[in-house]
């Protein structure tokens, strides 16, 4: 190897740094990966090479990918300094539901043919895309941006190493704390997220997540193919796990057809005989469900009710299983059985389950154990009010048509939430049928919801924003839109104790369920996430009044005005060019929230204080300053030579003027 050989990231891997400028005609494609070549457009935003004057936002990039690629593919962005746009490309990952690969900050995209000592040795074949450090000229690894809400530390579909993207080979599998998750190309991202959420179990219990299909087990390969395999093949795939004499829990959903259920039951018995393990499955027709935030699995029957796990034991099993199936759908170690209190309400005459058994907390006091409510009947809603709450909720949703009860998590003082509203930056509340599906140690309001007041998350017919993708994997979860909160009333409340139990809180019955604006730190100015944006089209001029002497921009957000304000001593007038949708339109937001009577927000107070527009701090770098003015003799006069991105231009304008310099036009 010549003296030009280098090491990558100190791993002792020889790398010949002979590279070329990126040429799309010589680009080597990776199967299953859609490559999108972008250039630097106006104000540093990504743009297409064919239209460099038109910057792309996340929806435009996602739509471009959908038009040009396979829906199953991951995406690689071929542009220099891709990580500078991590927020935009992370949003793209959420819109597509797949990983997006970008180059690190400070990297140029070059091309290399590994194993060649010089350009002279390179043939005319395709070349690998390679991020190269702009200063050291060393290869850098691609960054993998996973969809928000589904992001994990687990690996992606491709191997990313030594600056190259390589296809993986073999069976698609993901590590569990004690076991493995088998996936296919279609469910890889979702199964990776749920695999990460499952917590560590007792060493006596192994877990295998797998899809049941046609009476067997669906196994996928990294080449994109999938096949239904029998118990013998599955046992061979699990050969590295210590199965003999162990307890193996299958995290699966049973098929609905009786003949396929009979085949799968026979396969579970065969798997037990082949491996010598006790195989635990949910009851036929049921499924295993991840209990949100509790990080363990619960078995449900065909009707969706909690049910015990079923054991399939080998004929020559020695002694009893090491775990027990509890009536509340859990598997716990027999040697140190953990008592998780999940009581069942005794139904009253109305069928709403008003009574519940109590347990005892560590201090000796009684603690209620509220039971899951029965699932309500659903129907498609054909008509709805104009102001429904979240603007992304399309018409034609499935809604509940029978009265039911659910549990609303509360972050903050429980009594104030019942009286004044639940604090949230959303225009809806989340409710769970089962209190165990709520965040761990969350206080709960139990609410009674009239027909038409809730939408099941699993039946949503809308694209869910990236920040809310995590809800899609939550079982028995419902959205209560702000425009339908008049159909929900508080019944009672439960305060979480230090040991994870729930203590009843009296005196909360009868009040209407409301939304209260969240603390300012949870959203922009305490406004909802779903706000009206300005400008609606193109780029518009706006104005900001800032201190003449300061250390930069205020954190959080900056108020703007559409019209030029009057001159004020000690202030700078900054003229800005604002791209489409970059600011919050306070007036339009106040009008929209004003049509939701059960939502208490800050939009009206901001409007009364004279705030027209809000620019968030994450957009400061993307706003261009056209000119800056200082007050002189009671009028605004422009300051020469100050322009560019807002933070840079403002630092220059707020710096003390040089000796003898004066403001001039």
Helices and strands as residue ranges (DSSP letters): E 5-7, E 14-16, E 20-21, G 24-26, E 33-40, G 42-44, E 46-48, E 51-55, H 58-68, E 74-78, G 82-85, H 86-96, E 100-102, E 107-112, G 119-121, E 128-133, E 139-140, E 143-145, E 158-161, E 164-167, E 173-176, E 179-182, H 188-197, E 205-209, E 211-213, E 216-220, E 226-229, H 231-237, E 247-251, H 258-275, E 278-281, E 287-291, E 296-300, E 310-312, E 323-325, E 331-333, E 358-360, E 366-368, E 378-380, E 398-400, E 404-410, H 414-420, E 422-424, E 428-432, G 435-437, E 443-449, E 455-456, G 457-459, G 466-473, E 477-481, G 482-487, E 488-496, E 502-505, E 515-517, G 520-522, G 524-526, E 533-534, E 540-547, E 557-560, E 571-578, E 583-585, H 586-594, E 599-600, H 603-608, E 613-616, G 617-622, E 624-632, E 635-639, E 644-645, H 646-654
